[in-house]
Amino acid sequence: MQNIIVGTAGHVDHGKTCLIKALSGYDTDRLKEEKKRGITIDLGFANLPNDAGLHIGIIDVPGHEKFVKNMLAGIGGIDLVLMVIALDEGVMPQTTEHFEILKMLHIKEGIIVLTKSDTVDDDWADMVEADVREMVKGSFLEKAPSIRVSAYTGENIEKLRSMIIDMVRETGKRREDAELFRLAVDRAFTMEGFGTVVTGTLQEGSVSVGQEIMMYPEERILKVRGIQSHGKQEETAYAGQRTAINLLNIKKEEITRGDVLAYPGSLVKSILIDVKLTLFKTTSRRLKSGDRVHLNYGASQVIAKVVMLDKDITEAGESCYAQLRFDEPVVMKKNDRFIIRFYSPVETFGGGIVLDAAPQKHKRHDEEVVNALTVKEKGDTAEVLELEIREQSRKFPDGQSIAAGMDMSRLQAEFYINHLKEKKKIIILSDGSMIHSAYWKLISDHAIEILKEYHKENPITDGMDKEEFKSRLLEKFHLPDLRKADVLLSELQKRMFVKTSGTYVSIKDFSTAYSDELENMRMQIMQIYAKAGIEAPPAAEITGTFKDKLRAKQIIENMHKEGLLVKISPTTYLDKKAFDGVMAKLRAYLEEHESITLGEFRDIADTSRKYAMQILEYLDRQKITKMVGEARVLL
């Protein structure tokens, strides 16, 4: 079933509430203060009865200048506007203000409703209608139908109802993917026997009873207990419906008007947004970089500092790229529309569109930033999505976060992601995260540079320790955790930039190489160990005899890897042939005897107690021998 929201707009006391009552039979003035004063203060809601199988909700917004922020809380979610102008007064200040707001929010369909037709003659009505047509010239209402009505006499009320039904039939359906669910809370109250209930216009997506949803910007998970739409209990509510949601485990006092209910993970809260701002042509205000403004979006009103990125001052009718900076987090999406109001006195004077809902902080007059915002405003979907991934690469985004940033369903985002992957514009890593090819080049280039420097300093070492290599990547690219370094190392191996061997990583085509000088040093070390046999001094003592102690140490470690030396302690190595000779004597002895004492081993090894002890302790650690009393047995 098609779900449509119709909203009213117009000056105070031009008959919006009476019109809705005449159309629907429902009085949308629900507050005592509204009844007393005869004006709409807050949002009112009604359903438009029809036989066309349409769900048509009507939002009655306040026209008084003091309640413009309440008007903005309701007008943003509408599909069709009734631009209400009373024939006895004609175009008034709030008529113009509401009209400018409608244009800024890109409302696309509307009907010009000229009320109080019973109070004027035809000549006066013709003159007012001509004024209205002049006002809407060049706008979305230029070719909109107009109708003169009287809620008092009922003149043309049925005709207007038919016009609304005919127009909403042609209105396209909103996106109903569950993961796009978003509802800005405009009212919260407690209902006896049910608990906390919130209301709002379901802007996009769908929501069902029993579903877990998230309240932003607090990012609190809540559960849907019940749903009501158009006065009926529902299992599921869809985009375009006025919806009441009964929530579990939260009090009314914990919810603020303007909070957003959405699919978990579908929004990103931020204190910065990149936007394109446009001032009304009719405003007498100008906007300077650094000015503070009231910003209205959804059902929220917040204060923002405007930092212009491509100019210093914006005049009436002009546009600029800007970054809005907030004291508290906001939750908006790319392509969201909003209104700005002058800080003091509060006066509506412009609005804009969100180009990036969670950007980095920018410097002013940065050509690269301005060019990127131009792409985000005017580029096709693939171009904008590629730029989004490029800018987000340092965070290693996944498909869901990219979809959220682009205001897409996951399925729609995957289509473009796969397209970019095929074009080799992006790389999808083994954990599902993705980076732009330009960022991958930075990573791979840096990885190669790390290893080149290491190989230059360590030409005879198989490679850099894996953990050290991953730690260097972690530090350079501010990786979230070591697991991401594992993913990058895996990708480097898969693309044959590097190779691994045991605990070492090296450039793909690296092999150890000894210069004549190092080969000579190696021969000297081999001779020292061969001559010392099992009575070799600590390695530090041997390396100390060479000018280049670091190279000598590396040669000893390499000889150990090659199997030429046995490392019997962290500081001591033995010649492998000498060690094997002693082991042969030990096994021969134990073939004839059940065990061997330290003294007996010292004698068969023909060495001192000191060297015999360090060899036996090594054999114990290696589980080759075991102490039993004062002797050792072979395991």
VEXPABA-221211 format. One line per 3 residues: number of its first residue (from 1); their letters; for each residue x, y, z of C-alpha. Coordinates in nm, 4 decimals. Layout:
NUM	a	X Y Z | ...
***
This chain:
1	mqn	0.0000 0.0000 0.0000 | 0.1273 0.3473 -0.0863 | 0.2002 0.5728 0.2122
4	iiv	0.1949 0.9487 0.1613 | 0.2489 1.2454 0.3914 | 0.0737 1.5719 0.3048
7	gta	0.1798 1.8853 0.4891 | 0.0454 2.2345 0.5214 | 0.2450 2.5571 0.5007
10	ghv	0.1433 2.9184 0.5322 | 0.1023 3.2260 0.7488 | -0.0582 3.2155 1.0927
13	dhg	-0.4403 3.2245 1.0964 | -0.4735 3.1508 0.7241 | -0.6968 2.8536 0.7972
16	ktc	-0.4607 2.5535 0.7821 | -0.6117 2.3747 1.0821 | -0.9704 2.4448 0.9744
19	lik	-0.8860 2.3186 0.6271 | -0.7535 1.9897 0.7625 | -1.0594 1.9502 0.9838
22	als	-1.2837 2.0046 0.6816 | -1.0857 1.7484 0.4776 | -1.0436 1.4827 0.7451
25	gyd	-1.3028 1.5525 1.0124 | -1.0246 1.5736 1.2703 | -0.9211 1.8776 1.4759
28	tdr	-0.5406 1.8806 1.4872 | -0.5255 2.1465 1.7613 | -0.4721 1.9066 2.0517
31	lke	-0.3044 2.1299 2.3123 | -0.5059 2.3398 2.5610 | -0.2907 2.6411 2.4772
34	ekk	-0.3709 2.5962 2.1087 | -0.7428 2.5825 2.1819 | -0.7173 2.8899 2.4001
37	rgi	-0.5137 3.1010 2.1587 | -0.6683 2.9724 1.8380 | -0.3338 2.9072 1.6692
40	tid	-0.1333 2.5900 1.6112 | 0.1721 2.5814 1.8388 | 0.2976 2.2295 1.7805
43	lgf	0.2558 1.9704 1.5080 | -0.0894 1.8234 1.4522 | -0.1712 1.5042 1.2649
46	anl	-0.4720 1.3623 1.0864 | -0.5586 1.0923 0.8332 | -0.7308 1.1732 0.5063
49	pnd	-1.0121 0.9200 0.4482 | -1.0256 0.7864 0.0923 | -1.1516 0.4918 -0.1111
52	agl	-0.8370 0.4702 -0.3245 | -0.6503 0.2341 -0.0924 | -0.3983 0.5017 0.0035
55	hig	-0.2576 0.5829 0.3457 | -0.2568 0.9620 0.3464 | -0.1376 1.1343 0.6601
58	iid	-0.1699 1.5097 0.7002 | 0.0666 1.7210 0.9105 | -0.0627 2.0549 1.0324
61	vpg	0.2323 2.2820 1.1044 | 0.2266 2.6094 1.2965 | 0.2340 2.9310 1.0974
64	hek	0.3270 3.1767 1.3704 | 0.6847 3.3058 1.3448 | 0.7559 3.2056 1.7085
67	fvk	0.6895 2.8414 1.6225 | 0.8852 2.8087 1.2981 | 1.1151 2.5495 1.4587
70	nml	0.8053 2.3369 1.5293 | 0.6991 2.3839 1.1678 | 1.0418 2.2607 1.0547
73	agi	1.0095 1.9481 1.2707 | 0.7211 1.8326 1.0530 | 0.7707 1.9783 0.7086
76	ggi	1.0877 1.7845 0.6213 | 0.9170 1.4479 0.5786 | 0.6335 1.5428 0.3453
79	dlv	0.5630 1.4263 -0.0102 | 0.3015 1.6851 -0.1068 | 0.2476 2.0353 0.0332
82	lmv	-0.0707 2.2357 0.0588 | 0.0503 2.5972 0.0289 | -0.2248 2.7751 0.2203
85	ial	-0.2921 3.1465 0.1577 | -0.6002 3.3213 0.2945 | -0.7765 3.5278 0.0307
88	deg	-0.8659 3.8025 0.2769 | -0.4972 3.8762 0.3535 | -0.2952 3.7369 0.0640
91	vmp	0.0814 3.6793 0.0765 | 0.2182 3.7532 0.4261 | 0.5626 3.7252 0.5940
94	qtt	0.5256 3.3623 0.7017 | 0.3829 3.2766 0.3587 | 0.7124 3.3865 0.2049
97	ehf	0.9227 3.2256 0.4777 | 0.7434 2.8908 0.4533 | 0.7673 2.9012 0.0737
100	eil	1.1443 2.9610 0.0871 | 1.1766 2.6714 0.3324 | 0.9797 2.4411 0.1012
103	kml	1.2086 2.5285 -0.1905 | 1.5203 2.4753 0.0200 | 1.3976 2.1330 0.1369
106	hik	1.3307 2.0396 -0.2273 | 0.9641 1.9576 -0.1800 | 0.8597 1.8622 -0.5343
109	egi	0.4802 1.8507 -0.5408 | 0.2172 2.0897 -0.4146 | -0.1257 2.2470 -0.4435
112	ivl	-0.1921 2.6164 -0.3898 | -0.4942 2.6353 -0.1610 | -0.6596 2.9762 -0.1385
115	tks	-0.8716 2.9672 0.1793 | -1.1557 3.1829 0.3129 | -1.3123 3.2230 -0.0325
118	dtv	-1.6387 3.3122 0.1360 | -1.4886 3.6364 0.2757 | -1.3915 3.8138 -0.0508
121	ddd	-1.5314 3.8892 -0.3930 | -1.3974 3.7474 -0.7189 | -1.2013 4.0599 -0.8150
124	wad	-1.0113 4.0581 -0.4876 | -0.9557 3.6824 -0.5133 | -0.8195 3.7227 -0.8688
127	mve	-0.5773 3.9904 -0.7492 | -0.4516 3.7727 -0.4597 | -0.4117 3.4719 -0.6901
130	adv	-0.2088 3.6843 -0.9323 | 0.0204 3.7872 -0.6434 | 0.0625 3.4232 -0.5450
133	rem	0.1458 3.3204 -0.9022 | 0.4111 3.5914 -0.9136 | 0.5599 3.4630 -0.5861
136	vkg	0.5868 3.1015 -0.7075 | 0.7176 3.1864 -1.0541 | 1.0204 2.9734 -1.1423
139	sfl	0.9646 2.7341 -0.8520 | 0.8207 2.3840 -0.8093 | 0.4791 2.5464 -0.7557
142	eka	0.4860 2.7466 -1.0797 | 0.2670 2.4919 -1.2597 | 0.0960 2.3604 -0.9481
145	psi	-0.2850 2.3539 -0.9497 | -0.4637 2.6110 -0.7360 | -0.8070 2.6005 -0.5812
148	rvs	-1.0254 2.8405 -0.3849 | -1.1936 2.6835 -0.0829 | -1.3924 2.7696 0.2247
151	ayt	-1.3758 2.5468 0.5293 | -1.6725 2.7433 0.6653 | -1.9134 2.6837 0.3727
154	gen	-1.7499 2.3645 0.2406 | -1.6861 2.5204 -0.1021 | -1.4541 2.2977 -0.3120
157	iek	-1.3473 2.0864 -0.0109 | -1.4473 1.7641 -0.1853 | -1.2815 1.8810 -0.5047
160	lrs	-0.9589 1.9511 -0.3117 | -0.9757 1.6050 -0.1530 | -1.0026 1.4519 -0.5006
163	mii	-0.7100 1.6645 -0.6239 | -0.4933 1.5414 -0.3346 | -0.5825 1.1773 -0.3989
166	dmv	-0.5132 1.2120 -0.7735 | -0.1749 1.3734 -0.7114 | -0.0550 1.1300 -0.4463
169	ret	-0.1362 0.8380 -0.6785 | 0.1471 0.9653 -0.8993 | 0.3920 1.0062 -0.6131
172	gkr	0.6666 0.7434 -0.6170 | 0.7119 0.5042 -0.3242 | 0.9875 0.5726 -0.0756
175	red	1.2625 0.3190 -0.0180 | 1.1364 0.0502 0.2188 | 1.4536 -0.1585 0.2842
178	ael	1.4571 -0.2452 0.6560 | 1.8222 -0.1380 0.6906 | 1.7271 0.2160 0.5821
181	frl	1.4760 0.2579 0.8668 | 1.4921 0.6129 1.0030 | 1.2429 0.8079 1.2106
184	avd	1.3037 1.1471 1.3711 | 1.1203 1.1641 1.7038 | 0.8900 1.4654 1.7222
187	raf	0.6926 1.3532 2.0279 | 0.7475 1.1177 2.3229 | 0.4910 1.0308 2.5888
190	tme	0.3862 0.7567 2.8288 | 0.0745 0.5505 2.7628 | -0.0759 0.3677 3.0584
193	gfg	-0.0385 -0.0068 3.0229 | 0.2126 0.0253 2.7381 | 0.4936 0.2513 2.8561
196	tvv	0.6972 0.4838 2.6387 | 0.5662 0.5778 2.2949 | 0.7360 0.7978 2.0358
199	tgt	0.5922 0.9407 1.7162 | 0.7377 1.0668 1.3917 | 0.7251 1.0353 1.0173
202	lqe	0.8934 0.7168 0.8971 | 1.1261 0.8866 0.6528 | 1.2629 0.5753 0.4829
205	gsv	1.2882 0.2013 0.5339 | 1.0574 -0.0116 0.7462 | 1.0356 -0.1342 1.1065
208	svg	0.8625 -0.4352 1.2635 | 0.7397 -0.5428 1.6062 | 1.0118 -0.7276 1.7975
211	qei	1.2925 -0.5649 1.6001 | 1.5994 -0.4174 1.7669 | 1.6628 -0.0579 1.6653
214	mmy	1.9118 0.2055 1.7710 | 1.8439 0.5487 1.9187 | 2.0881 0.8136 1.7983
217	pee	2.2991 1.0063 1.8852 | 2.3186 0.8070 2.2117 | 2.3639 0.4852 2.0087
220	ril	2.1399 0.2932 2.2472 | 1.9827 -0.0347 2.1391 | 1.6056 -0.0514 2.1985
223	kvr	1.3370 -0.3044 2.1158 | 1.0062 -0.2349 1.9418 | 0.7140 -0.3555 2.1537
226	giq	0.4345 -0.2318 1.9313 | 0.3567 -0.0161 1.6279 | 0.0575 0.1962 1.5417
229	shg	-0.0039 0.3785 1.2149 | -0.3134 0.5560 1.0925 | -0.4890 0.4649 1.4166
232	kqe	-0.4353 0.0885 1.3766 | -0.2027 -0.1637 1.5371 | 0.0496 -0.2872 1.2805
235	eta	0.3173 -0.5553 1.2674 | 0.5285 -0.3440 1.0305 | 0.5378 0.0252 0.9432
238	yag	0.6730 0.1546 0.6134 | 0.8325 0.4708 0.4769 | 0.5850 0.7531 0.4347
241	qrt	0.3691 0.6613 0.7351 | 0.3033 0.8663 1.0440 | 0.4122 0.6109 1.3008
244	ain	0.3842 0.5608 1.6765 | 0.6359 0.3136 1.8210 | 0.6020 0.1587 2.1659
247	lln	0.9555 0.1073 2.3036 | 1.0784 -0.1288 2.5740 | 1.3192 -0.0443 2.8576
250	ikk	1.3334 0.3310 2.8188 | 1.1584 0.6191 2.9951 | 0.9983 0.9151 2.8224
253	eei	1.2420 1.1461 3.0042 | 1.5353 0.9700 2.8374 | 1.4160 1.0708 2.4905
256	trg	1.4596 1.4157 2.3406 | 1.2695 1.5624 2.0499 | 1.4992 1.5275 1.7518
259	dvl	1.6488 1.1949 1.8603 | 1.6574 0.9549 1.5667 | 1.5488 0.5913 1.5663
262	ayp	1.7261 0.3926 1.2974 | 1.8568 0.0535 1.1924 | 2.1624 -0.0290 1.4075
265	gsl	2.4834 0.0888 1.2441 | 2.3068 0.2769 0.9641 | 2.4015 0.6233 1.0945
268	vks	2.7292 0.7798 1.2011 | 2.7323 1.0483 1.4673 | 2.9712 1.3349 1.4103
271	ili	3.0470 1.6870 1.5286 | 3.1353 1.7911 1.1717 | 2.9396 1.7834 0.8460
274	dvk	3.0345 1.9096 0.5001 | 2.7524 2.0937 0.3232 | 2.6503 2.3191 0.0405
277	ltl	2.4752 2.6246 0.1839 | 2.2396 2.8558 -0.0050 | 2.0858 3.1783 0.1274
280	fkt	1.7304 3.2786 0.0385 | 1.7102 3.5384 -0.2372 | 1.4627 3.7263 -0.0203
283	tsr	1.6811 3.7502 0.2916 | 1.8402 4.0745 0.4072 | 2.1063 3.8757 0.5931
286	rlk	2.4569 3.7803 0.4844 | 2.6615 3.4919 0.6208 | 3.0256 3.5245 0.7238
289	sgd	3.2683 3.2408 0.7869 | 3.2766 3.1795 1.1606 | 2.9136 3.2831 1.2163
292	rvh	2.6984 3.0652 1.4410 | 2.3555 2.9591 1.3167 | 2.0574 2.7547 1.4287
295	lny	2.0342 2.4433 1.2122 | 1.7067 2.2545 1.1755 | 1.6996 1.9011 1.0386
298	gas	1.4471 1.6267 1.0974 | 1.2876 1.7204 1.4276 | 1.6099 1.8698 1.5705
301	qvi	1.7370 2.2195 1.6208 | 2.1071 2.2570 1.7016 | 2.3640 2.5360 1.6955
304	akv	2.6487 2.5174 1.4454 | 2.9553 2.7216 1.3619 | 2.9827 2.7837 0.9864
307	vml	3.3339 2.7500 0.8424 | 3.3215 2.8468 0.4750 | 3.5626 2.6518 0.2589
310	dkd	3.5578 2.8418 -0.0713 | 3.4766 3.2024 0.0228 | 3.4585 3.4407 0.3192
313	ite	3.1085 3.5886 0.2869 | 2.7885 3.4574 0.1269 | 2.5242 3.7073 0.0215
316	age	2.1508 3.6642 -0.0430 | 2.0834 3.4146 -0.3225 | 2.4430 3.2864 -0.3211
319	scy	2.5827 2.9448 -0.2327 | 2.9038 2.8188 -0.0748 | 3.0722 2.5020 0.0410
322	aql	3.1100 2.4931 0.4177 | 3.1880 2.2738 0.7133 | 2.9429 2.2962 1.0012
325	rfd	3.0950 2.2315 1.3413 | 2.8851 2.1365 1.6443 | 2.9428 2.1200 2.0191
328	epv	2.7438 1.7958 2.0431 | 2.7204 1.5046 1.7971 | 2.4547 1.5112 1.5255
331	vmk	2.3299 1.2240 1.3089 | 2.2635 1.3127 0.9475 | 2.3004 1.1376 0.6135
334	knd	2.4408 1.2393 0.2803 | 2.1784 1.4316 0.0769 | 1.9775 1.5288 0.3879
337	rfi	1.8221 1.8748 0.3566 | 1.8251 2.1286 0.6357 | 1.7374 2.4876 0.7182
340	irf	1.9589 2.7508 0.8822 | 1.8275 3.0347 1.0927 | 2.0129 3.3465 1.1997
343	ysp	2.1596 3.3115 1.5484 | 2.0175 3.6310 1.6952 | 1.7573 3.7461 1.6231
346	vet	1.6325 3.4016 1.5175 | 1.5286 3.4362 1.1540 | 1.5160 3.1786 0.8746
349	fgg	1.7524 3.2843 0.5972 | 1.8803 2.9782 0.4116 | 1.9478 2.6092 0.4071
352	giv	2.1459 2.3423 0.2346 | 2.2284 1.9822 0.1599 | 2.4644 1.7425 0.3388
355	lda	2.7551 1.6320 0.1180 | 2.9464 1.4359 0.3837 | 2.7942 1.3420 0.7206
358	apq	3.1215 1.2468 0.8930 | 3.4192 1.4264 0.7347 | 3.7626 1.5176 0.8631
361	khk	3.8289 1.8714 0.9813 | 3.9227 2.0867 0.6826 | 4.1367 2.3938 0.6300
364	rhd	3.9692 2.6812 0.4524 | 4.0417 2.7529 0.0848 | 4.1963 2.4093 0.0297
367	eev	4.1595 2.3428 -0.3427 | 4.1663 1.9643 -0.2995 | 3.8841 1.9790 -0.0424
370	vna	3.6713 2.2059 -0.2620 | 3.7251 1.9788 -0.5637 | 3.6199 1.6769 -0.3575
373	ltv	3.3031 1.8532 -0.2426 | 3.2246 1.9410 -0.6050 | 3.2408 1.5697 -0.6896
376	kek	3.0209 1.4863 -0.3890 | 2.7639 1.7391 -0.5050 | 2.7689 1.6824 -0.8810
379	gdt	2.9432 1.3485 -0.9495 | 2.7662 1.0299 -1.0498 | 2.7114 0.7565 -0.7905
382	aev	3.0212 0.5532 -0.8798 | 3.2449 0.8630 -0.8655 | 3.1076 0.9710 -0.5287
385	lel	3.1305 0.6201 -0.3817 | 3.4917 0.5848 -0.4996 | 3.5755 0.9171 -0.3372
388	eir	3.3997 0.8060 -0.0177 | 3.6100 0.4884 -0.0015 | 3.9256 0.6839 -0.0800
391	eqs	3.8610 0.9282 0.2028 | 3.7580 0.6549 0.4457 | 4.0400 0.4131 0.3598
394	rkf	4.2410 0.5016 0.6699 | 3.9472 0.3623 0.8734 | 3.9276 0.0418 0.6638
397	pdg	3.5488 0.0692 0.6099 | 3.3236 -0.2266 0.5397 | 3.0215 -0.2449 0.3110
400	qsi	2.7756 -0.1416 0.5810 | 2.9623 0.1747 0.6802 | 3.0054 0.2739 0.3150
403	aag	2.6342 0.2143 0.2524 | 2.5493 0.4274 0.5583 | 2.7779 0.7092 0.4447
406	mdm	2.6223 0.7063 0.0976 | 2.2614 0.6697 0.2206 | 2.2229 0.3428 0.0286
409	srl	2.0987 -0.0038 0.1040 | 2.3763 -0.2607 0.1481 | 2.2670 -0.4331 -0.1749
412	qae	2.2825 -0.1106 -0.3727 | 2.6257 -0.0250 -0.2302 | 2.7581 -0.3733 -0.3097
415	fyi	2.6683 -0.3248 -0.6759 | 2.8899 -0.0174 -0.7007 | 3.1600 -0.1666 -0.4768
418	nhl	3.1892 -0.4695 -0.7058 | 3.2019 -0.2379 -1.0067 | 3.4924 -0.0439 -0.8523
421	kek	3.6674 -0.3682 -0.7611 | 3.6440 -0.4925 -1.1205 | 3.7875 -0.1602 -1.2381
424	kki	4.0730 -0.2114 -0.9883 | 3.9818 0.1170 -0.8181 | 3.9499 -0.0469 -0.4765
427	iil	4.0796 -0.3541 -0.2937 | 3.8612 -0.5702 -0.0708 | 4.0689 -0.7287 0.2054
430	sdg	4.0240 -1.0762 0.3505 | 3.8279 -0.9479 0.6522 | 3.5709 -0.7731 0.4318
433	smi	3.7075 -0.4218 0.4811 | 3.8081 -0.2190 0.1777 | 4.0580 0.0469 0.0783
436	hsa	4.1160 0.2574 -0.2297 | 4.3932 0.1470 -0.4653 | 4.5747 0.4743 -0.3992
439	ywk	4.5809 0.3976 -0.0267 | 4.6927 0.0408 -0.0951 | 4.9861 0.1835 -0.2931
442	lis	5.0851 0.3894 0.0107 | 5.0731 0.0771 0.2273 | 5.2611 -0.1485 -0.0150
445	dha	5.5222 0.1186 -0.0930 | 5.5826 0.1756 0.2771 | 5.6035 -0.1992 0.3441
448	iei	5.8668 -0.2404 0.0725 | 6.0575 0.0614 0.2040 | 6.0613 -0.0842 0.5565
451	lke	6.2025 -0.4126 0.4286 | 6.4499 -0.2520 0.1886 | 6.6002 -0.0512 0.4727
454	yhk	6.6096 -0.3599 0.6894 | 6.7750 -0.5723 0.4205 | 7.0277 -0.2968 0.3581
457	enp	7.1235 -0.2998 0.7254 | 7.0932 -0.6775 0.7562 | 7.2010 -0.8312 0.4237
460	itd	7.2734 -1.1721 0.5745 | 6.9548 -1.2014 0.7807 | 6.6603 -1.3887 0.6307
463	gmd	6.4276 -1.0989 0.6990 | 6.2587 -0.8788 0.9544 | 6.0767 -1.0381 1.2445
466	kee	5.7075 -1.0581 1.1532 | 5.5890 -0.8990 1.4752 | 5.8258 -0.6057 1.4312
469	fks	5.7109 -0.5620 1.0706 | 5.3428 -0.5644 1.1705 | 5.4133 -0.3225 1.4532
472	rll	5.5742 -0.0814 1.2065 | 5.2642 -0.0984 0.9837 | 5.0412 -0.0521 1.2878
475	ekf	5.2252 0.2644 1.3872 | 5.2511 0.4173 1.0391 | 4.8874 0.3681 0.9340
478	hlp	4.7221 0.3980 1.2763 | 4.5696 0.0524 1.2388 | 4.2897 -0.0278 1.4849
481	dlr	4.4601 -0.3468 1.6101 | 4.7275 -0.6021 1.5257 | 4.4721 -0.8212 1.3468
484	kad	4.4479 -0.5601 1.0729 | 4.8257 -0.5804 1.0312 | 4.7845 -0.9571 0.9836
487	vll	4.5278 -0.8877 0.7105 | 4.7638 -0.6461 0.5331 | 5.0567 -0.8873 0.5580
490	sel	4.8368 -1.1573 0.4058 | 4.7423 -0.9229 0.1206 | 5.1078 -0.8294 0.0627
493	qkr	5.1923 -1.1989 0.0369 | 4.8976 -1.2724 -0.1923 | 5.0005 -0.9939 -0.4282
496	mfv	5.3627 -1.1160 -0.4099 | 5.5144 -0.8012 -0.2657 | 5.6682 -0.9955 0.0241
499	kts	5.7390 -1.3517 0.1304 | 5.7513 -1.5083 0.4739 | 5.9681 -1.7847 0.6132
502	gty	5.9047 -1.9022 0.9659 | 5.8990 -1.5908 1.1820 | 6.0593 -1.3712 0.9164
505	vsi	5.9239 -1.1502 0.6386 | 6.1254 -1.0186 0.3444 | 6.0881 -0.8647 0.0000
508	kdf	5.9714 -1.1264 -0.2499 | 6.3015 -1.1664 -0.4369 | 6.5376 -1.1125 -0.1409
511	sta	6.8135 -1.3613 -0.0617 | 7.1002 -1.3297 0.1840 | 7.4271 -1.2190 0.0285
514	ysd	7.7795 -1.2099 0.1782 | 8.0280 -0.9554 0.0544 | 8.3967 -1.0564 0.0424
517	ele	8.4476 -0.8718 0.3700 | 8.1554 -1.0513 0.5394 | 8.2581 -1.3875 0.3958
520	nmr	8.6034 -1.3384 0.5463 | 8.4456 -1.2525 0.8839 | 8.2280 -1.5623 0.8593
523	mqi	8.5316 -1.7877 0.7984 | 8.7083 -1.6393 1.1017 | 8.4058 -1.7032 1.3236
526	mqi	8.3712 -2.0607 1.1970 | 8.7372 -2.1218 1.2792 | 8.6943 -1.9792 1.6317
529	yak	8.4004 -2.2079 1.7073 | 8.5641 -2.5115 1.5428 | 8.8800 -2.4606 1.7473
532	agi	8.6875 -2.4014 2.0729 | 8.4738 -2.7137 2.0315 | 8.2348 -2.7495 2.3229
535	eap	8.4275 -2.4918 2.5247 | 8.3230 -2.1900 2.3178 | 8.3112 -1.8550 2.5009
538	paa	7.9899 -1.6429 2.5117 | 7.8950 -1.4936 2.1726 | 7.9557 -1.1409 2.2998
541	eit	8.3155 -1.2310 2.3686 | 8.3611 -1.3517 2.0116 | 8.1836 -1.0547 1.8488
544	gtf	8.3922 -0.8234 2.0638 | 8.7016 -0.9241 1.8685 | 8.5565 -0.7657 1.5509
547	kdk	8.5244 -0.3983 1.4644 | 8.1725 -0.4494 1.3246 | 8.0162 -0.6256 1.6232
550	lra	7.6604 -0.6068 1.4782 | 7.7601 -0.7907 1.1605 | 7.9504 -1.0518 1.3641
553	kqi	7.6388 -1.1110 1.5750 | 7.4242 -1.1514 1.2601 | 7.6727 -1.3987 1.1138
556	ien	7.6595 -1.6094 1.4314 | 7.2756 -1.6079 1.4239 | 7.2818 -1.7077 1.0558
559	mhk	7.5256 -1.9906 1.1260 | 7.2809 -2.1118 1.3903 | 6.9903 -2.1014 1.1357
562	egl	7.2089 -2.2877 0.8843 | 7.2737 -2.5622 1.1414 | 7.6441 -2.4916 1.1791
565	lvk	7.6108 -2.3865 1.5425 | 7.3954 -2.5115 1.8323 | 7.2492 -2.2442 2.0601
568	isp	7.2659 -2.3931 2.4076 | 7.1763 -2.0712 2.5927 | 7.0729 -1.7158 2.5022
571	tty	7.4394 -1.6141 2.5074 | 7.6292 -1.9276 2.4017 | 7.6664 -2.1251 2.0795
574	ldk	7.8690 -2.4445 2.0144 | 8.0198 -2.5873 1.6999 | 7.7682 -2.8414 1.5652
577	kaf	8.0315 -3.1079 1.4868 | 8.1794 -3.0844 1.8361 | 7.8332 -3.0961 1.9927
580	dgv	7.7358 -3.4022 1.7839 | 8.0577 -3.5753 1.8929 | 7.9742 -3.5257 2.2615
583	mak	7.6159 -3.6446 2.2039 | 7.7459 -3.9638 2.0409 | 7.9629 -4.0317 2.3475
586	lra	7.6663 -3.9649 2.5784 | 7.4369 -4.2076 2.3954 | 7.7087 -4.4745 2.3846
589	yle	7.7625 -4.4383 2.7591 | 7.3904 -4.4623 2.8352 | 7.3544 -4.7749 2.6229
592	ehe	7.5714 -4.9492 2.8832 | 7.4576 -4.7585 3.1950 | 7.1139 -4.6573 3.3200
595	sit	7.2168 -4.2998 3.4094 | 7.5052 -4.0556 3.4090 | 7.6247 -3.8088 3.6692
598	lge	7.7702 -3.4649 3.6042 | 8.1172 -3.5923 3.6873 | 8.0844 -3.8933 3.4562
601	frd	7.9664 -3.6705 3.1721 | 8.2538 -3.4298 3.2345 | 8.4980 -3.7161 3.1973
604	iad	8.3560 -3.8641 2.8764 | 8.3294 -3.5156 2.7236 | 8.6844 -3.4389 2.8311
607	tsr	8.5958 -3.0937 2.9534 | 8.5533 -2.8949 3.2733 | 8.2560 -2.9044 3.5102
610	kya	8.1462 -2.5588 3.3854 | 8.1089 -2.6619 3.0191 | 7.9644 -3.0034 3.1092
613	mqi	7.6974 -2.8365 3.3256 | 7.5797 -2.5903 3.0562 | 7.5479 -2.8730 2.8000
616	ley	7.3482 -3.0952 3.0411 | 7.1180 -2.8055 3.1361 | 7.0522 -2.7455 2.7655
619	ldr	6.9705 -3.1157 2.7169 | 6.7281 -3.0985 3.0130 | 6.5499 -2.7978 2.8613
622	qki	6.5250 -2.9770 2.5270 | 6.3711 -3.2837 2.7010 | 6.6623 -3.5000 2.5830
625	tkm	6.7716 -3.5869 2.9374 | 6.6021 -3.5780 3.2739 | 6.7350 -3.5454 3.6305
628	vge	6.6640 -3.8442 3.8497 | 6.8213 -3.7874 4.1912 | 7.1842 -3.6848 4.1352
631	arv	7.2043 -3.8400 3.7875 | 7.0420 -3.8013 3.4443 | 6.8660 -4.0481 3.2226
634	ll	6.8025 -4.0323 2.8491 | 6.4390 -3.9609 2.7539
***
